[in-house]
Amino acid sequence: MTGKDKVLRVTYATSAIGVEQDQKETVRRLGLRKLGQTVEQPDTPVLRGMIHKVRHLVTVEEVDA
């Protein structure tokens, strides 16, 4: 990683109860298992797309690597 690389800090903020199954699976694939859990993932277009799909369930912060 270079100094310009970004990392996204993704926090599981809202319960996935009552949402579509594909959104629940997306939350799991982001590495989030429990409500309130935070993971750091590299900032990639694929990850951005996944976050966009479940943007109502997570909060995101950009962090310098």
Backbone hydrogen bonds, N-H to C=O, Kabsch-Sander energy under -0.5 kcal/mol:
donor,donor_aa,acceptor,acceptor_aa,energy
5,D,2,T,-1.2
7,V,63,V,-2.9
8,L,41,Q,-3.3
9,R,7,V,-0.5
9,R,61,E,-3.1
10,V,8,L,-0.8
10,V,39,V,-2.8
11,T,59,T,-2.7
12,Y,37,Q,-2.6
13,A,11,T,-0.9
13,A,57,L,-1.9
14,T,57,L,-2.2
19,V,16,A,-1.8
23,Q,20,E,-0.6
24,K,20,E,-1.6
25,E,21,Q,-2.4
26,T,22,D,-1.7
27,V,23,Q,-2.1
28,R,24,K,-2.0
29,R,25,E,-2.4
30,L,26,T,-1.4
31,G,28,R,-1.7
32,L,27,V,-1.8
33,R,31,G,-0.5
36,G,12,Y,-3.1
37,Q,34,K,-2.1
39,V,10,V,-2.5
41,Q,8,L,-2.6
43,D,6,K,-1.9
44,T,42,P,-1.0
48,R,44,T,-2.5
49,G,45,P,-2.0
50,M,46,V,-2.0
51,I,47,L,-2.6
52,H,48,R,-2.4
53,K,49,G,-1.7
54,V,50,M,-1.2
55,R,52,H,-1.0
57,L,54,V,-2.5
58,V,54,V,-1.0
59,T,11,T,-2.1
61,E,9,R,-1.8
63,V,7,V,-3.2
65,A,5,D,-1.8
